[in-house]
Amino acid sequence: MTRAGVAVRRVVTCDPAHATADDPLGVLTDAVVVHEGGVIRWLGARANAPVDVAVVDYGDRVVTPGLVDAHTHAAWVGSRHDEYAMRMAGADYRAIAAAGGGIVSSHRAVMAATEEHITTTLEQRLRRMASLGVTTCEVKSGYGLLPEEEKKQLRAMTKAHARDDLPRLVRTFLALHALPPSERVRRDEYVRHVAHTLIPEVVREGLADFVDAYVDANAFTIDEARLVCGEAKKHGLGIRLHVGQFADVGGAELAAELGAHSADHLEHVGSEGIAALAKAKVAAILLPTASFTLGQSPPPVAALRDARVALVVASDANPGTAPTESLPLAMALAVRNYGVSPSEAILGATRHAAESLTKTRTPEYGALRIGAAADFVVWDLPHENAIVQPWGLARTNTVMRAGRRIA
């Protein structure tokens, strides 16, 4: 194995060991990162760098950990552009559903697609996300709705998961997203089948790392999510929850009760829910592209911050409410629309995101430190604050996952 290094003016470690109150990102100036065998072996001041390493000097650029997109629906196929136009013209979800849009539209597209087509589409999407700096990506199912269609999505995700030339993939079985569009489906029977039959099958076939449920006023109830997530937890899956996108129905408290890794959306969450998240150390995943598209007010970010809830920023990449593949765009929107600081946005798309995706809570990625995976991005930018400007295009020079260039 060959040692290699990169030298730049600023290395943003996102490592608490280097962080201070004035520098929460732990920035090293005029620094070198050395990696070998896919792992970081040394980092520090250029003057102290090992002399036996071939170092590429990138000059007046900034290096960060590879970005971690902790909430996406990236295994979708088809397009919902007509629905987007309707929404921009003022249509609400009822009108969109009546016109055949919404989750059911993506369900029909998944039904019509082969597993190979879903796989290829996902891999192409992941490659574009890599070009924007993403080296780890959480991907949810949830558009299959029917058991075999959900597993088709999960099998496609698992094929992409096996590749090392794309961002590493964390697989989430979105077990409760919507009911299948059939008059013959009984809600209680559907939920019980998901909990007692489908989850064991998904685990037995090794198709998921986490389970998720959409808990909201017009989605699934606390009791339904508790049943499904409780069974998933018994089978060793981590828990993530869609919570409070349109109403506070107690989803944050449920996330805390279940020991979930994340509560996602949180546009509507009260003080009791925030306190519960803080006590249980559940990360808050902010999805500003969706709230931008929907014209929603932001979550109570200041209250979450004051409670010391970890803030994560994710793209929510999906064909309906967040039709984007750009985590940097979501970071820019978080800063502009949510009042998140640039440092919070960067931590929220690196270390905090990684912590929310790792069942051991000790991620091998998300920060630059000796012994961590050599996941890093060389940006064609002079400072980390420039990353959260709304460029609208890739500003990466080199993207490395475990020491291998993927973009």
C-alpha positions as a Python dict, from the first residue, in 0.01 Angstrom:
ca = {
    (1, 'M'): (0, 0, 0),
    (2, 'T'): (126, 343, -98),
    (3, 'R'): (112, 640, 130),
    (4, 'A'): (-16, 958, -27),
    (5, 'G'): (-88, 1304, 99),
    (6, 'V'): (-265, 1628, 13),
    (7, 'A'): (-154, 1973, 122),
    (8, 'V'): (-383, 2277, 131),
    (9, 'R'): (-408, 2609, 306),
    (10, 'R'): (-703, 2501, 524),
    (11, 'V'): (-796, 2153, 650),
    (12, 'V'): (-1136, 2146, 820),
    (13, 'T'): (-1115, 1841, 1047),
    (14, 'C'): (-1462, 1854, 1214),
    (15, 'D'): (-1283, 1664, 1491),
    (16, 'P'): (-1372, 1762, 1850),
    (17, 'A'): (-1007, 1703, 1944),
    (18, 'H'): (-910, 2008, 1736),
    (19, 'A'): (-1220, 2218, 1800),
    (20, 'T'): (-1243, 2519, 2030),
    (21, 'A'): (-1522, 2757, 2123),
    (22, 'D'): (-1394, 3001, 1861),
    (23, 'D'): (-1325, 2729, 1605),
    (24, 'P'): (-1590, 2455, 1626),
    (25, 'L'): (-1468, 2301, 1299),
    (26, 'G'): (-1115, 2233, 1421),
    (27, 'V'): (-937, 2401, 1128),
    (28, 'L'): (-567, 2337, 1061),
    (29, 'T'): (-387, 2591, 844),
    (30, 'D'): (-115, 2514, 590),
    (31, 'A'): (-169, 2146, 663),
    (32, 'V'): (-125, 1798, 519),
    (33, 'V'): (-348, 1488, 527),
    (34, 'V'): (-170, 1156, 475),
    (35, 'H'): (-362, 838, 394),
    (36, 'E'): (-277, 475, 326),
    (37, 'G'): (-494, 169, 279),
    (38, 'G'): (-808, 381, 281),
    (39, 'V'): (-734, 523, 627),
    (40, 'I'): (-594, 856, 746),
    (41, 'R'): (-247, 788, 891),
    (42, 'W'): (-132, 1140, 974),
    (43, 'L'): (-251, 1499, 962),
    (44, 'G'): (-103, 1821, 1086),
    (45, 'A'): (110, 2119, 994),
    (46, 'R'): (296, 2096, 666),
    (47, 'A'): (624, 2171, 843),
    (48, 'N'): (591, 1849, 1044),
    (49, 'A'): (466, 1621, 765),
    (50, 'P'): (641, 1286, 707),
    (51, 'V'): (920, 1328, 454),
    (52, 'D'): (869, 989, 285),
    (53, 'V'): (521, 1071, 149),
    (54, 'A'): (435, 1193, -200),
    (55, 'V'): (224, 1501, -128),
    (56, 'V'): (7, 1676, -387),
    (57, 'D'): (-8, 2048, -314),
    (58, 'Y'): (-354, 2191, -389),
    (59, 'G'): (-251, 2539, -283),
    (60, 'D'): (-508, 2796, -173),
    (61, 'R'): (-793, 2548, -132),
    (62, 'V'): (-987, 2395, 154),
    (63, 'V'): (-1025, 2028, 249),
    (64, 'T'): (-1321, 1896, 449),
    (65, 'P'): (-1445, 1552, 544),
    (66, 'G'): (-1658, 1394, 274),
    (67, 'L'): (-2015, 1519, 303),
    (68, 'V'): (-2271, 1285, 460),
    (69, 'D'): (-2629, 1309, 333),
    (70, 'A'): (-2830, 1157, 617),
    (71, 'H'): (-3182, 1170, 468),
    (72, 'T'): (-3263, 1092, 105),
    (73, 'H'): (-3517, 896, -98),
    (74, 'A'): (-3264, 860, -379),
    (75, 'A'): (-3385, 520, -506),
    (76, 'W'): (-3676, 681, -689),
    (77, 'V'): (-3759, 647, -1057),
    (78, 'G'): (-3988, 850, -1278),
    (79, 'S'): (-4068, 1220, -1256),
    (80, 'R'): (-4330, 1430, -1078),
    (81, 'H'): (-4273, 1753, -1269),
    (82, 'D'): (-4645, 1806, -1335),
    (83, 'E'): (-4707, 1784, -961),
    (84, 'Y'): (-4433, 2039, -896),
    (85, 'A'): (-4591, 2282, -1141),
    (86, 'M'): (-4929, 2234, -970),
    (87, 'R'): (-4775, 2299, -629),
    (88, 'M'): (-4603, 2615, -749),
    (89, 'A'): (-4940, 2731, -885),
    (90, 'G'): (-5090, 2692, -538),
    (91, 'A'): (-5239, 2342, -538),
    (92, 'D'): (-5242, 2162, -202),
    (93, 'Y'): (-5170, 1795, -139),
    (94, 'R'): (-5538, 1701, -178),
    (95, 'A'): (-5557, 1845, -529),
    (96, 'I'): (-5225, 1686, -619),
    (97, 'A'): (-5340, 1346, -491),
    (98, 'A'): (-5670, 1376, -680),
    (99, 'A'): (-5469, 1436, -998),
    (100, 'G'): (-5271, 1117, -941),
    (101, 'G'): (-4965, 1277, -786),
    (102, 'G'): (-4787, 1235, -454),
    (103, 'I'): (-4630, 920, -315),
    (104, 'V'): (-4869, 703, -515),
    (105, 'S'): (-4724, 843, -838),
    (106, 'S'): (-4376, 727, -737),
    (107, 'H'): (-4527, 395, -625),
    (108, 'R'): (-4660, 339, -977),
    (109, 'A'): (-4319, 425, -1124),
    (110, 'V'): (-4148, 171, -897),
    (111, 'M'): (-4409, -90, -985),
    (112, 'A'): (-4340, -38, -1356),
    (113, 'A'): (-3960, -43, -1320),
    (114, 'T'): (-3730, -342, -1311),
    (115, 'E'): (-3489, -389, -1025),
    (116, 'E'): (-3205, -331, -1270),
    (117, 'H'): (-3352, 3, -1379),
    (118, 'I'): (-3390, 119, -1019),
    (119, 'T'): (-3032, 12, -948),
    (120, 'T'): (-2890, 193, -1250),
    (121, 'T'): (-3089, 508, -1176),
    (122, 'L'): (-2972, 509, -814),
    (123, 'E'): (-2609, 453, -910),
    (124, 'Q'): (-2621, 738, -1162),
    (125, 'R'): (-2775, 964, -897),
    (126, 'L'): (-2511, 868, -640),
    (127, 'R'): (-2238, 947, -889),
    (128, 'R'): (-2378, 1296, -940),
    (129, 'M'): (-2405, 1341, -563),
    (130, 'A'): (-2040, 1238, -532),
    (131, 'S'): (-1945, 1516, -773),
    (132, 'L'): (-2101, 1757, -520),
    (133, 'G'): (-1884, 1625, -236),
    (134, 'V'): (-2097, 1344, -90),
    (135, 'T'): (-1908, 1033, 22),
    (136, 'T'): (-2183, 875, 235),
    (137, 'C'): (-2554, 872, 158),
    (138, 'E'): (-2853, 737, 347),
    (139, 'V'): (-3120, 607, 107),
    (140, 'K'): (-3476, 510, 197),
    (141, 'S'): (-3723, 280, 28),
    (142, 'G'): (-4088, 373, 81),
    (143, 'Y'): (-4216, 407, -274),
    (144, 'G'): (-4275, 37, -324),
    (145, 'L'): (-4551, 27, -60),
    (146, 'L'): (-4639, -334, -144),
    (147, 'P'): (-4407, -588, 24),
    (148, 'E'): (-4237, -722, -289),
    (149, 'E'): (-4203, -374, -436),
    (150, 'E'): (-4042, -246, -117),
    (151, 'K'): (-3797, -533, -129),
    (152, 'K'): (-3728, -455, -494),
    (153, 'Q'): (-3620, -106, -394),
    (154, 'L'): (-3414, -244, -107),
    (155, 'R'): (-3243, -501, -330),
    (156, 'A'): (-3150, -225, -575),
    (157, 'M'): (-3011, -21, -285),
    (158, 'T'): (-2814, -322, -163),
    (159, 'K'): (-2647, -362, -503),
    (160, 'A'): (-2534, 1, -490),
    (161, 'H'): (-2431, -52, -127),
    (162, 'A'): (-2182, -318, -241),
    (163, 'R'): (-1990, -81, -469),
    (164, 'D'): (-1679, 101, -351),
    (165, 'D'): (-1660, 346, -644),
    (166, 'L'): (-1969, 536, -527),
    (167, 'P'): (-2058, 703, -198),
    (168, 'R'): (-2105, 445, 78),
    (169, 'L'): (-2473, 375, 115),
    (170, 'V'): (-2673, 339, 437),
    (171, 'R'): (-3002, 156, 369),
    (172, 'T'): (-3326, 251, 541),
    (173, 'F'): (-3648, 53, 506),
    (174, 'L'): (-3917, 322, 511),
    (175, 'A'): (-4171, 75, 641),
    (176, 'L'): (-4460, 318, 692),
    (177, 'H'): (-4476, 586, 423),
    (178, 'A'): (-4827, 556, 280),
    (179, 'L'): (-5093, 291, 229),
    (180, 'P'): (-5093, 110, -106),
    (181, 'P'): (-5363, 251, -338),
    (182, 'S'): (-5612, -34, -313),
    (183, 'E'): (-5957, -48, -164),
    (184, 'R'): (-5877, -400, -49),
    (185, 'V'): (-5597, -289, 184),
    (186, 'R'): (-5706, -266, 546),
    (187, 'R'): (-5491, -25, 743),
    (188, 'D'): (-5459, -239, 1057),
    (189, 'E'): (-5374, -552, 860),
    (190, 'Y'): (-5116, -361, 652),
    (191, 'V'): (-4938, -227, 962),
    (192, 'R'): (-4936, -567, 1133),
    (193, 'H'): (-4803, -736, 819),
    (194, 'V'): (-4522, -483, 792),
    (195, 'A'): (-4433, -531, 1159),
    (196, 'H'): (-4457, -906, 1194),
    (197, 'T'): (-4382, -1039, 844),
    (198, 'L'): (-4203, -786, 627),
    (199, 'I'): (-3950, -661, 883),
    (200, 'P'): (-3827, -1015, 967),
    (201, 'E'): (-3796, -1088, 594),
    (202, 'V'): (-3598, -768, 530),
    (203, 'V'): (-3364, -849, 818),
    (204, 'R'): (-3325, -1214, 716),
    (205, 'E'): (-3233, -1109, 362),
    (206, 'G'): (-2987, -844, 489),
    (207, 'L'): (-3154, -557, 304),
    (208, 'A'): (-3154, -271, 557),
    (209, 'D'): (-2963, -99, 834),
    (210, 'F'): (-3245, 120, 968),
    (211, 'V'): (-3622, 140, 968),
    (212, 'D'): (-3824, 460, 929),
    (213, 'A'): (-4187, 564, 964),
    (214, 'Y'): (-4378, 876, 862),
    (215, 'V'): (-4551, 1000, 1178),
    (216, 'D'): (-4783, 1292, 1112),
    (217, 'A'): (-5145, 1406, 1114),
    (218, 'N'): (-5222, 1266, 769),
    (219, 'A'): (-4975, 979, 782),
    (220, 'F'): (-4924, 709, 1049),
    (221, 'T'): (-5007, 728, 1417),
    (222, 'I'): (-4785, 703, 1720),
    (223, 'D'): (-4920, 357, 1801),
    (224, 'E'): (-4869, 229, 1447),
    (225, 'A'): (-4511, 358, 1434),
    (226, 'R'): (-4439, 224, 1783),
    (227, 'L'): (-4549, -127, 1678),
    (228, 'V'): (-4343, -131, 1359),
    (229, 'C'): (-4033, 35, 1501),
    (230, 'G'): (-4048, -177, 1815),
    (231, 'E'): (-4038, -492, 1604),
    (232, 'A'): (-3756, -349, 1393),
    (233, 'K'): (-3557, -272, 1706),
    (234, 'K'): (-3602, -630, 1829),
    (235, 'H'): (-3450, -746, 1501),
    (236, 'G'): (-3146, -518, 1535),
    (237, 'L'): (-3242, -235, 1302),
    (238, 'G'): (-3174, 124, 1400),
    (239, 'I'): (-3465, 368, 1413),
    (240, 'R'): (-3523, 691, 1219),
    (241, 'L'): (-3853, 880, 1208),
    (242, 'H'): (-4022, 1140, 988),
    (243, 'V'): (-4162, 1368, 1258),
    (244, 'G'): (-4367, 1687, 1268),
    (245, 'Q'): (-4350, 1793, 905),
    (246, 'F'): (-4707, 1921, 909),
    (247, 'A'): (-4826, 1877, 1270),
    (248, 'D'): (-4689, 1793, 1613),
    (249, 'V'): (-4857, 1464, 1704),
    (250, 'G'): (-4593, 1353, 1956),
    (251, 'G'): (-4345, 1206, 1710),
    (252, 'A'): (-4044, 1362, 1879),
    (253, 'E'): (-4140, 1206, 2210),
    (254, 'L'): (-4180, 870, 2033),
    (255, 'A'): (-3835, 906, 1875),
    (256, 'A'): (-3690, 961, 2221),
    (257, 'E'): (-3884, 669, 2368),
    (258, 'L'): (-3756, 435, 2096),
    (259, 'G'): (-3396, 555, 2121),
    (260, 'A'): (-3409, 663, 1758),
    (261, 'H'): (-3099, 793, 1588),
    (262, 'S'): (-3285, 1079, 1428),
    (263, 'A'): (-3608, 1275, 1415),
    (264, 'D'): (-3637, 1427, 1068),
    (265, 'H'): (-3822, 1743, 949),
    (266, 'L'): (-3941, 1890, 1284),
    (267, 'E'): (-4109, 2194, 1131),
    (268, 'H'): (-4367, 2140, 1406),
    (269, 'V'): (-4228, 2036, 1744),
    (270, 'G'): (-4299, 2172, 2090),
    (271, 'S'): (-4082, 2232, 2393),
    (272, 'E'): (-4162, 1892, 2544),
    (273, 'G'): (-4060, 1715, 2225),
    (274, 'I'): (-3736, 1913, 2206),
    (275, 'A'): (-3656, 1831, 2567),
    (276, 'A'): (-3720, 1462, 2500),
    (277, 'L'): (-3490, 1465, 2195),
    (278, 'A'): (-3216, 1633, 2397),
    (279, 'K'): (-3242, 1389, 2688),
    (280, 'A'): (-3235, 1084, 2457),
    (281, 'K'): (-2959, 1234, 2237),
    (282, 'V'): (-3168, 1203, 1920),
    (283, 'A'): (-3033, 1408, 1630),
    (284, 'A'): (-3258, 1662, 1458),
    (285, 'I'): (-3234, 1627, 1081),
    (286, 'L'): (-3320, 1953, 907),
    (287, 'L'): (-3455, 1935, 553),
    (288, 'P'): (-3465, 2294, 424),
    (289, 'T'): (-3515, 2209, 57),
    (290, 'A'): (-3851, 2047, 136),
    (291, 'S'): (-3973, 2336, 350),
    (292, 'F'): (-3854, 2578, 79),
    (293, 'T'): (-4053, 2391, -186),
    (294, 'L'): (-4360, 2366, 37),
    (295, 'G'): (-4339, 2728, 155),
    (296, 'Q'): (-4319, 2624, 520),
    (297, 'S'): (-4179, 2810, 815),
    (298, 'P'): (-3853, 2662, 948),
    (299, 'P'): (-3823, 2434, 1249),
    (300, 'P'): (-3746, 2597, 1587),
    (301, 'V'): (-3372, 2582, 1528),
    (302, 'A'): (-3282, 2823, 1809),
    (303, 'A'): (-3472, 2613, 2062),
    (304, 'L'): (-3311, 2294, 1935),
    (305, 'R'): (-2969, 2459, 1955),
    (306, 'D'): (-3033, 2588, 2306),
    (307, 'A'): (-3133, 2236, 2414),
    (308, 'R'): (-2807, 2102, 2266),
    (309, 'V'): (-2982, 1874, 2018),
    (310, 'A'): (-2737, 1778, 1742),
    (311, 'L'): (-2832, 1955, 1419),
    (312, 'V'): (-2797, 1763, 1092),
    (313, 'V'): (-2859, 1907, 746),
    (314, 'A'): (-2971, 1674, 466),
    (315, 'S'): (-3102, 1707, 111),
    (316, 'D'): (-3423, 1498, 144),
    (317, 'A'): (-3363, 1413, -223),
    (318, 'N'): (-3700, 1296, -352),
    (319, 'P'): (-3912, 1352, -664),
    (320, 'G'): (-4193, 1543, -497),
    (321, 'T'): (-4106, 1787, -219),
    (322, 'A'): (-3727, 1808, -259),
    (323, 'P'): (-3642, 1741, -623),
    (324, 'T'): (-3269, 1789, -583),
    (325, 'E'): (-2952, 1584, -546),
    (326, 'S'): (-2752, 1866, -388),
    (327, 'L'): (-2655, 1853, -24),
    (328, 'P'): (-2456, 2179, -64),
    (329, 'L'): (-2779, 2347, -179),
    (330, 'A'): (-2955, 2222, 134),
    (331, 'M'): (-2667, 2358, 344),
    (332, 'A'): (-2701, 2698, 175),
    (333, 'L'): (-3077, 2701, 239),
    (334, 'A'): (-3022, 2601, 602),
    (335, 'V'): (-2796, 2901, 650),
    (336, 'R'): (-3019, 3144, 465),
    (337, 'N'): (-3366, 3026, 572),
    (338, 'Y'): (-3313, 2841, 901),
    (339, 'G'): (-3057, 3066, 1071),
    (340, 'V'): (-2801, 2785, 1091),
    (341, 'S'): (-2443, 2915, 1100),
    (342, 'P'): (-2195, 2804, 832),
    (343, 'S'): (-2007, 2602, 1095),
    (344, 'E'): (-2330, 2433, 1208),
    (345, 'A'): (-2420, 2352, 847),
    (346, 'I'): (-2079, 2196, 782),
    (347, 'L'): (-2083, 1993, 1105),
    (348, 'G'): (-2443, 1900, 1025),
    (349, 'A'): (-2340, 1755, 690),
    (350, 'T'): (-2029, 1578, 821),
    (351, 'R'): (-1971, 1462, 1179),
    (352, 'H'): (-2321, 1506, 1318),
    (353, 'A'): (-2472, 1340, 1012),
    (354, 'A'): (-2231, 1049, 1040),
    (355, 'E'): (-2310, 1005, 1408),
    (356, 'S'): (-2680, 981, 1325),
    (357, 'L'): (-2611, 702, 1074),
    (358, 'T'): (-2387, 484, 1287),
    (359, 'K'): (-2555, 240, 1520),
    (360, 'T'): (-2246, 234, 1742),
    (361, 'R'): (-2246, 617, 1752),
    (362, 'T'): (-1874, 609, 1673),
    (363, 'P'): (-1853, 666, 1296),
    (364, 'E'): (-1544, 586, 1095),
    (365, 'Y'): (-1626, 878, 866),
    (366, 'G'): (-1754, 1234, 902),
    (367, 'A'): (-1435, 1380, 1057),
    (368, 'L'): (-1069, 1391, 962),
    (369, 'R'): (-863, 1217, 1229),
    (370, 'I'): (-596, 952, 1245),
    (371, 'G'): (-755, 609, 1204),
    (372, 'A'): (-1070, 735, 1030),
    (373, 'A'): (-1162, 650, 674),
    (374, 'A'): (-986, 867, 419),
    (375, 'D'): (-1311, 1031, 308),
    (376, 'F'): (-1235, 1390, 214),
    (377, 'V'): (-1309, 1659, -41),
    (378, 'V'): (-1066, 1906, -195),
    (379, 'W'): (-1282, 2208, -278),
    (380, 'D'): (-1206, 2460, -550),
    (381, 'L'): (-1275, 2721, -285),
    (382, 'P'): (-1044, 2916, -52),
    (383, 'H'): (-1249, 2887, 268),
    (384, 'E'): (-1506, 2655, 423),
    (385, 'N'): (-1765, 2933, 448),
    (386, 'A'): (-1770, 2945, 68),
    (387, 'I'): (-1914, 2593, 60),
    (388, 'V'): (-2250, 2715, 193),
    (389, 'Q'): (-2293, 2980, -73),
    (390, 'P'): (-2566, 2881, -324),
    (391, 'W'): (-2339, 2798, -616),
    (392, 'G'): (-2588, 2577, -797),
    (393, 'L'): (-2307, 2365, -940),
    (394, 'A'): (-2022, 2145, -824),
    (395, 'R'): (-1724, 2323, -667),
    (396, 'T'): (-1522, 2011, -590),
    (397, 'N'): (-1176, 1937, -725),
    (398, 'T'): (-1126, 1587, -583),
    (399, 'V'): (-1361, 1362, -386),
    (400, 'M'): (-1212, 1062, -203),
    (401, 'R'): (-1390, 774, -34),
    (402, 'A'): (-1161, 549, 173),
    (403, 'G'): (-860, 678, -21),
    (404, 'R'): (-1018, 607, -360),
    (405, 'R'): (-1117, 890, -591),
    (406, 'I'): (-1489, 875, -672),
    (407, 'A'): (-1526, 1220, -831),
}
